[in-house]
Amino acid sequence: MATRLLGVFRRLNLAQRFLLATLVIMVAGMFGISNWVGGQIEAGVIRQSGATAALLLDSFVTPQLQDYAQKGQLDAQHASALDALLGKTPLGKWVVAFSIRDMNGRLLYTTDPTLSGLPAPTAAELAAAAGGGVTSEIDRREKDTDSALRKYSDRLVKTYSPVREYNSGRIFAVTEFYQDLDTLQTEIDAAKRTSWYVVGAFMLGMYGLLAIFSKRTSDTIDRQQGELHRQVLRLTELLDQNRQLHGRVQRAAASVADLNEKLLRRVGAELHDGAAQDLSLALMQMDMAIAQNENGSPKTSRVELLNGIQSALQNALGEIRGIASGLALPQLAALSPAQLFEHAARAHEMRTHTSVEVELKSLPGELPLPVKITAYRLVQEALNNSFKHAGGAGQKVRARGADQALWIEISDTGPGFEAGQAMGAGDHIGLVGMRERVESLGGTFEIHSQPGQGTAVSALLSLPASGASDD
């Protein structure tokens, strides 16, 4: 039989196996949860019934015991009053047996003298009552035990409740009473049936949702298996095309010449934007020094010009060495964006003895090295052009970061020019070089200038996603 069931199980698909296993697990879980909930319901009903009975008894019994709290003994008058109260009354029928014990467990009063032979409450039961708590539980005496309680019922609920002194609130006695559990069983059974219905409906709803989910998941797996099969076929076709790709790779090798040409153009741009600019600046300052020498200018002015010429020549030599060692500016790698722009501006001020205003806002914490080089060269070339054509009037460098982009603007208040004509002229290699540098990184480059209105060069460079910080 087990072998046959195992064979049937193996013939099921993955979704059907999942649903079958889930059904078994959920049915077992439903029984376990329902039994647990039923036990909690039974315990709750018993506690509630015991607490209600204890509250009712306390209102009748406690007044009869106040003399005992003061004198230490229960007189006949109060005992008779208790007999009348717990005799053939509705309260007496609800509580089948009733006793009063002192805090040591000694029996003070009982409705049935035959109960005097019952064991005293345990220390835990007395401690709970002494703490002001009401405890109720099912009396666990077996049916075949010679107990005086068995004449009332085979299933009793035992409750212990404290008795307090009115004036001080001191607990001086404990009431012990028994109720017939059969009178509570109907309520307990009804509550258990309700819990079974609720748990069953909940489990059924969950199983229905799992069945729908499993069906959709199974359909998705089937579609993915079909797609995987098609991908395998496609991979086979791609392997067959490998030989064709080999030929394409060989043809692609012919593009090395084009790459070399681009490299030469890059070297030309580096020479023009770096060393050539410094040499040009040195020649300009040398002409000024010669003119000052012929005019008999002060020695201090000529010394300053000579220092500027020396600085420009040293920078040109450093640029040429940088190109020879890797066409890069190694010193830029360690600079932050703010330090980069400050470095470019202060180096220009040192070479030209002009003033450059720098305004930086919300710059990124770090920039890729190609962006650093482009930004540095852009500022360097634009400031050199400003000094050459506008005498360095109103030079200003602004930069800010926003939306994963870096915006740069270099402006002056010089005479300006026709921007469209300048970009079309063949002798403005500096402007063309700046545009090519920016656009090679996917950025945008613009020139804003009119005669008599100064010049502004701006660029917008895209940046990789990263946090920004104010510098």
C-alpha positions in Angstrom: 0.0 0.0 0.0 2.8 2.4 0.9 4.6 1.6 -2.3 1.5 2.3 -4.3 1.0 5.6 -2.6 4.6 6.5 -3.2 4.2 5.7 -6.9 1.1 7.9 -7.2 3.0 10.7 -5.4 5.9 10.5 -7.8 3.6 10.8 -10.8 2.3 14.1 -9.6 3.9 17.3 -10.9 5.7 19.8 -8.7 2.6 22.0 -8.0 0.5 19.0 -7.2 3.1 17.6 -4.8 3.3 21.0 -3.1 -0.5 21.2 -2.7 -0.7 17.7 -1.3 2.1 18.3 1.2 0.6 21.6 2.2 -2.8 20.0 2.8 -1.4 17.5 5.1 0.6 20.2 7.0 -2.4 22.5 7.3 -4.8 19.8 8.5 -2.3 18.8 11.2 -1.8 22.5 12.1 -5.5 23.0 12.2 -6.0 20.2 14.7 -3.1 21.4 16.8 -4.2 25.0 16.8 -7.9 24.1 17.5 -6.9 21.8 20.4 -4.7 24.5 21.9 -7.4 27.2 21.4 -10.0 24.8 23.0 -7.7 24.3 26.0 -7.4 28.0 26.3 -11.1 28.5 26.1 -11.8 25.8 28.7 -9.2 27.4 31.1 -10.6 30.9 30.5 -14.2 29.8 31.1 -13.1 28.0 34.3 -11.2 31.1 35.5 -14.1 33.4 34.7 -16.6 31.2 36.4 -14.4 30.8 39.5 -13.8 34.6 39.7 -17.5 35.3 39.3 -18.4 32.9 42.0 -15.7 34.2 44.3 -16.9 37.8 43.9 -20.5 36.7 44.6 -19.5 34.6 47.7 -17.3 37.4 49.0 -20.2 39.8 49.2 -22.2 37.3 51.4 -19.5 35.5 53.3 -17.0 38.2 54.2 -19.5 40.1 56.5 -20.0 36.9 58.5 -16.3 36.5 59.1 -15.4 40.0 60.4 -15.8 38.8 64.0 -13.3 36.0 63.3 -10.8 38.5 62.0 -11.0 40.4 65.3 -11.5 37.5 67.8 -9.8 34.6 66.1 -12.8 32.3 66.3 -16.1 31.8 64.4 -19.2 31.8 66.6 -22.3 29.7 66.2 -24.4 32.6 65.1 -22.3 33.4 62.0 -21.9 29.7 61.3 -25.7 29.3 61.2 -25.9 32.3 58.9 -23.4 30.7 56.6 -25.4 27.4 56.7 -28.6 29.2 55.8 -26.8 31.1 53.0 -25.2 28.0 51.5 -28.0 25.6 52.1 -31.0 25.1 49.8 -30.6 28.4 48.0 -29.7 29.1 44.3 -26.2 30.0 45.6 -25.9 26.7 47.4 -27.0 24.8 44.3 -24.4 26.7 42.2 -21.6 25.9 44.7 -21.8 22.2 45.6 -19.3 22.3 48.4 -17.9 25.3 50.4 -15.2 25.6 53.1 -13.3 28.3 55.0 -9.7 27.9 56.0 -7.3 30.1 57.9 -3.9 31.1 56.4 -2.3 27.9 57.7 -4.8 25.7 55.9 -6.7 24.8 59.0 -10.4 24.1 58.4 -12.7 26.7 60.1 -16.0 26.0 58.4 -17.5 23.6 55.8 -21.0 22.9 54.4 -20.3 19.2 54.5 -18.6 17.7 57.6 -17.4 14.7 55.4 -15.1 17.1 53.6 -13.0 17.7 56.7 -10.8 14.7 55.8 -9.7 16.3 52.5 -6.1 17.4 52.2 -5.3 21.0 53.1 -4.5 23.4 50.3 -1.0 23.3 49.0 1.5 26.0 49.9 1.3 27.4 46.4 -2.5 27.6 46.6 -2.3 29.4 50.0 0.4 31.7 48.8 -1.7 32.7 45.7 -4.7 33.5 48.0 -2.5 35.3 50.5 -1.3 37.5 47.6 -4.9 38.5 46.8 -5.4 36.2 43.8 -8.3 33.9 42.9 -7.2 30.5 41.5 -9.5 28.1 39.7 -8.6 24.7 38.3 -10.2 21.3 37.6 -10.0 18.9 40.5 -7.9 16.1 39.3 -9.0 13.4 41.7 -9.5 10.0 39.9 -13.0 8.5 39.9 -11.9 5.4 41.9 -10.4 7.5 44.6 -12.3 7.4 47.9 -13.2 11.0 48.0 -16.2 12.7 49.6 -16.4 15.0 46.6 -17.3 12.2 44.2 -20.8 12.1 45.5 -21.4 15.6 44.0 -19.8 15.0 40.5 -16.9 13.3 38.7 -15.8 16.7 37.3 -15.5 19.6 39.7 -13.9 23.0 39.5 -11.9 23.9 42.6 -11.5 27.6 43.5 -9.5 29.4 46.3 -10.3 33.0 47.1 -9.0 35.4 49.8 -11.1 36.9 52.6 -10.2 40.4 53.7 -10.7 42.4 56.9 -12.8 45.5 56.2 -10.8 48.0 58.2 -7.3 47.1 57.3 -7.7 45.1 54.1 -5.7 42.3 55.7 -6.2 38.8 54.3 -7.0 36.5 57.2 -8.8 33.5 55.6 -9.3 31.6 52.4 -12.5 30.3 50.9 -12.4 26.9 49.2 -15.4 26.0 47.1 -16.3 23.5 44.3 -18.5 23.9 41.3 -19.9 21.2 39.0 -18.0 21.4 35.7 -20.9 19.8 33.8 -22.9 23.0 34.2 -20.1 24.8 32.4 -19.5 22.2 29.8 -22.2 23.4 27.4 -20.7 26.9 27.3 -17.2 25.4 26.8 -18.3 23.1 24.0 -20.1 25.9 22.2 -16.9 28.0 22.4 -14.8 25.2 21.2 -17.0 24.5 18.2 -16.9 28.2 17.2 -13.1 28.1 17.4 -13.0 25.0 15.2 -15.3 26.7 12.6 -13.1 29.9 12.6 -9.8 28.0 12.4 -11.2 25.7 9.7 -12.5 28.6 7.6 -9.2 30.4 8.0 -7.2 27.3 6.9 -9.5 26.7 4.0 -9.1 30.3 2.8 -5.3 30.0 3.1 -5.3 26.7 1.2 -7.3 28.3 -1.6 -4.9 31.2 -1.9 -1.9 28.8 -1.9 -3.6 26.7 -4.6 -4.0 29.8 -6.8 -0.5 30.9 -6.1 0.9 27.4 -6.8 -1.0 27.2 -10.1 0.4 30.5 -11.3 3.9 29.6 -10.1 3.6 26.3 -12.0 2.6 28.1 -15.1 5.5 30.5 -14.8 7.9 27.6 -14.3 6.6 25.9 -17.4 7.0 29.1 -19.4 10.5 29.6 -18.1 11.4 26.0 -19.0 10.2 26.7 -22.5 12.2 29.9 -22.7 15.3 28.1 -21.3 15.0 25.5 -24.1 14.8 28.3 -26.7 17.8 30.0 -25.1 19.8 26.8 -25.5 18.9 26.6 -29.1 19.9 30.2 -29.5 23.2 29.6 -27.7 23.9 26.8 -30.2 23.4 29.3 -33.0 25.7 31.8 -31.4 28.4 29.2 -31.1 28.0 28.5 -34.9 28.5 32.3 -35.5 31.7 32.3 -33.5 33.7 31.7 -36.6 32.2 34.7 -38.2 33.0 36.8 -35.2 36.6 35.8 -35.5 36.8 37.4 -38.9 35.2 40.5 -37.5 37.8 40.7 -34.8 40.5 40.6 -37.4 38.9 43.5 -39.3 38.6 45.4 -36.1 42.3 45.3 -35.7 42.5 47.6 -38.6 41.0 50.4 -36.5 44.3 50.6 -34.5 45.5 53.3 -36.9 42.4 55.4 -36.1 43.1 55.0 -32.4 46.7 56.1 -32.9 45.4 59.1 -34.8 43.2 60.0 -31.8 46.1 59.5 -29.5 48.2 62.0 -31.5 45.3 64.5 -31.4 45.1 64.0 -27.7 48.9 64.7 -27.3 48.4 67.8 -29.5 45.6 69.0 -27.3 47.7 68.4 -24.2 50.7 70.3 -25.7 48.5 73.2 -26.7 46.4 73.4 -23.5 49.4 72.9 -21.2 53.0 73.6 -22.3 52.1 75.8 -25.3 49.9 78.0 -23.1 52.7 78.4 -20.6 55.3 79.1 -23.3 53.0 81.6 -24.9 52.5 83.3 -21.6 56.3 83.4 -21.1 56.8 85.0 -24.5 54.2 87.6 -23.7 55.8 88.4 -20.4 59.3 88.4 -22.1 58.0 91.0 -24.6 56.7 93.1 -21.7 60.1 92.7 -19.9 62.0 93.9 -23.0 59.6 96.8 -23.4 60.1 97.8 -19.8 63.8 97.5 -20.1 63.8 99.8 -23.1 61.6 102.2 -21.3 63.7 102.1 -18.2 61.1 100.8 -15.9 61.9 100.1 -12.3 64.0 97.1 -11.5 61.3 95.6 -9.2 58.8 95.4 -12.1 61.2 93.7 -14.4 62.2 91.2 -11.6 58.5 90.3 -11.2 58.2 89.8 -15.0 61.3 87.6 -15.0 59.9 85.5 -12.1 56.6 85.1 -14.0 58.6 84.0 -17.1 60.6 81.5 -15.0 57.4 80.1 -13.4 55.7 79.8 -16.8 58.8 78.0 -18.3 58.9 75.7 -15.2 55.2 74.9 -15.7 55.8 74.2 -19.4 58.6 71.8 -18.5 56.4 70.1 -16.0 53.7 69.7 -18.5 56.0 68.2 -21.1 57.3 65.8 -18.5 53.8 64.9 -17.6 52.9 64.2 -21.2 56.0 62.0 -21.6 55.2 60.0 -18.4 51.6 59.3 -19.2 49.6 62.3 -20.7 48.0 62.9 -17.3 48.4 65.2 -14.3 49.3 62.8 -11.4 49.1 65.6 -8.8 45.4 66.0 -9.5 44.4 62.5 -8.3 44.9 63.5 -4.6 43.0 66.8 -4.8 39.4 67.2 -3.8 37.1 69.0 -6.3 37.3 72.2 -4.3 41.1 72.0 -4.1 41.2 71.3 -7.9 39.5 74.6 -8.8 41.4 76.6 -6.2 44.7 75.1 -7.5 44.0 76.1 -11.1 42.9 79.6 -10.1 45.9 80.3 -7.8 48.4 78.8 -10.3 47.0 81.3 -12.9 47.3 84.2 -10.5 50.9 83.3 -9.7 51.8 83.2 -13.4 49.9 86.3 -14.5 49.8 88.4 -11.3 46.1 88.9 -11.9 43.1 88.2 -9.5 40.7 85.3 -10.0 37.4 85.0 -7.9 36.4 81.4 -7.1 32.8 80.5 -6.1 32.1 76.8 -5.3 28.8 75.3 -4.2 27.6 71.8 -3.3 30.5 70.0 -5.0 30.7 66.2 -4.9 33.0 64.6 -2.4 35.1 63.1 -5.2 35.4 63.1 -9.0 36.7 60.5 -11.5 40.3 61.4 -12.7 39.2 62.0 -16.4 36.6 64.6 -15.1 39.3 66.2 -12.9 41.7 66.5 -15.8 39.0 67.9 -18.1 37.8 70.4 -15.5 41.4 71.5 -14.7 42.3 72.0 -18.4 39.1 73.8 -19.0 39.7 76.3 -16.3 43.4 76.7 -17.3 42.7 77.3 -21.0 39.8 79.7 -20.3 41.8 81.8 -17.9 44.7 81.9 -20.2 42.5 83.1 -23.0 40.9 85.7 -20.7 44.4 87.0 -19.8 45.5 87.0 -23.4 42.4 88.7 -24.9 40.9 90.6 -21.9 43.9 91.4 -19.8 42.5 89.3 -16.9 39.7 91.8 -16.2 37.0 90.4 -13.9 38.1 86.8 -14.0 35.8 84.5 -12.2 35.5 80.7 -11.8 32.2 79.2 -10.6 31.4 75.5 -10.1 28.6 73.6 -8.5 27.2 70.0 -8.3 23.6 69.1 -9.0 21.6 66.0 -10.1 24.7 63.9 -10.7 26.3 66.6 -12.8 29.2 69.1 -12.5 28.6 72.6 -13.9 31.6 74.9 -14.5 31.7 78.5 -15.7 34.8 80.7 -16.4 34.0 84.4 -17.1 35.6 87.8 -17.5 34.5 91.4 -18.1 36.7 92.0 -21.1 35.8 93.3 -24.5 34.1 90.1 -25.7 33.8 88.8 -29.3 31.4 87.1 -31.7 31.2 83.6 -30.3 29.8 82.0 -33.4 32.5 83.4 -35.7 35.2 82.4 -33.2 34.2 78.8 -33.1 34.2 78.6 -36.9 37.6 80.2 -37.2 40.5 77.8 -37.8 43.0 79.7 -35.6 40.9 79.2 -32.4 42.3 75.7 -31.5 42.0 76.5 -27.8 38.2 76.8 -28.0 37.9 73.8 -30.2 40.1 71.8 -27.9 37.9 72.7 -24.8 34.8 71.7 -26.6 36.3 68.3 -27.7 37.5 67.6 -24.2 34.1 68.2 -22.7 32.1 66.4 -25.4 34.5 63.4 -25.2 33.1 62.8 -21.7 29.5 63.2 -22.9 29.2 66.7 -21.6 28.0 69.9 -23.2 30.1 73.0 -23.9 28.8 76.6 -24.5 30.4 80.0 -25.1 28.4 83.2 -24.3 30.1 86.4 -25.6 29.2 89.6 -27.4 31.4 92.6 -28.2 31.7 94.8 -25.2 29.8 92.4 -22.9 32.6 90.1 -21.7 32.9 86.3 -22.2 31.6 83.3 -20.3 32.7 79.7 -21.0 30.5 77.0 -19.4 30.5 73.2 -19.4 28.1 70.5 -17.9 29.7 67.2 -17.2 27.8 64.0 -16.1 29.0 62.2 -13.0 28.4 58.7 -11.7 25.8 58.3 -8.9 27.3 59.2 -5.5 26.6 61.3 -2.4 27.4 65.0 -2.6 28.7 67.2 0.2 29.1 71.0 0.5 32.7 72.2 0.2 
